[in-house]
Amino acid sequence: MIGQLPDFPWDTLADHAARARSHPGGVVDLSVGTPVDPVAEPIREALAAVADQPGYPTTHGTAELRQSAVDALARRFGITGLDPVAVLPTIGSKELVAWLPTLLGVGAGDLVAIPELAYPTYEVGARLAGAEFLRADSLIALGPQRPKLLWLNSPSNPTGKVLPVEHLRKVVEWARERGTVVASDECYLSLHWDAEPVSVLDPRVNGGSLDGLLAVHSLSKSSSLAGYRAGFVTGDPVLVDRLLQVRKHAGMIVPRPVQSAITAALSEDQHVVEQRARYGARRKVLLEALLGAGFTVDHSEAGLYLWATRGEDAWTTVAWLAERGILVAPGTFYGPNGHKHVRVALTATDERVAAAAARL
Ligand SMILES: Cc1ncc(COP(=O)(O)O)c(C=O)c1O
C-alpha cells in the first residue's frame, strides 16, 4: 500500500526549511495551514467538562452535536431542511477525505475526479482505494468519463478560488445524470474576502434535493480546532448512513470530549467571526507585501492562502523566500499546473506576519 502513495510533500521542503530557520530573525513558516490562535474558552471548557468518560462514545455522535451542526449551517450559511440524522462527526476531515472512496466502495477500475490543483489527500484517497483519479476543473475536460466520485473544493486549497453557484449547479446536474457522488470539501466556507462561497447543500445548487451529495466540514480552520480533530459530514441521508455503518465497524469514532467541544463550537458564532477577522488582517498585510515585492497574486478571493507567483519556477520562488526566512509551499504540491505558483498560508501570528512583510 505504501508504494501506491506519493512522497509526503512537506518532507521534500526540508532543505528550504533549514535555510529559512537559519534567518537571524527566525523563520516565518507559511508553508502549512496550521492554526496558531488560542482555542476559544467555551470550547476548552466543553472539552474538559466531559473528561470522565470511561465508556465508548457513539460513532454517530451525540444528538446535541448533530443538532448543533444543522443549526450552525442554518445560521452561518442559510442552509435549511437538513435532518440531524444525516450528520456524522469525523476525526477532523482529512481522514474522511482519505478514506471516503474506500468507505463508499469505490475501488479498482473506478474513477475519482479531483480538481486540477487540489489538496493532496483527494489523490491519496483514490490511491488508497485502488481507484484511478483524474484532475479536471471542467465538465468538458471530464468528457465521456463516469467517475464514481467527484470532489469539489470551494473556496479552494490552494488557489482560494470560489466556484460560482451556476458552476456548482451544472456539476451537480452532470453528476446526477451519471450516478456520480459529489463530495464537496467546504472546510474554508466561512473564510471569504472578495467572493461569497456557496455550499453544495444550498438549494440554488442542488434544486432542493440532497441526492448524491456529501458536504465535508471541518472545524480546524473556522474554530482553530485542528488539534482536537473535529469535523463532520452531511448531505444525502442514504450516503451518510452508509458511511456510518462502515465507520461503526471500523472504529472511526470521535472521542466523547471532542464531541462536546464540537457541539460548543457549532453553538456559537462569535469566535468564528473573530477568527475570520484575524485572518483577514493578516491577509491584508501579506497581500500588500507580496504585491510590493513584485509578486502577482491569483484568485485568493477566499480561504486561508495566497496563491502567488513571480512568473518563475515554483521552487525558485520557494528558495528566494527561504533566503528571507519565509517558508512557503510550492504549487507543485497541489498538481502539475501549480509549477509557477507558491502557496502562502495566512496561519502565522501577527508578529510573524509583520516580520515576513518587513523582509519582503
Ligand atoms: C481542502 C482541505 N480539506 C481538508 C483539510 C483537512 O483538515 P482537517 O483534517 O484538519 O479537518 C484541509 C487541511 O488543510 C484542507 O485544506
The ligand as an ORCA input file, in Angstrom:
! r2SCAN-3c Opt
* xyz 0 1
  C      -9.094     21.401      1.438
  C      -8.838     20.756      2.743
  N      -9.612     19.754      3.128
  C      -9.429     19.136      4.311
  C      -8.421     19.517      5.151
  C      -8.227     18.739      6.420
  O      -8.470     19.457      7.532
  P      -8.766     18.750      8.924
  O      -8.356     17.311      8.813
  O      -7.935     19.475      9.906
  O     -10.211     18.884      9.143
  C      -7.570     20.555      4.798
  C      -6.489     20.968      5.683
  O      -5.706     21.817      5.421
  C      -7.795     21.191      3.553
  O      -7.023     22.198      3.148
*
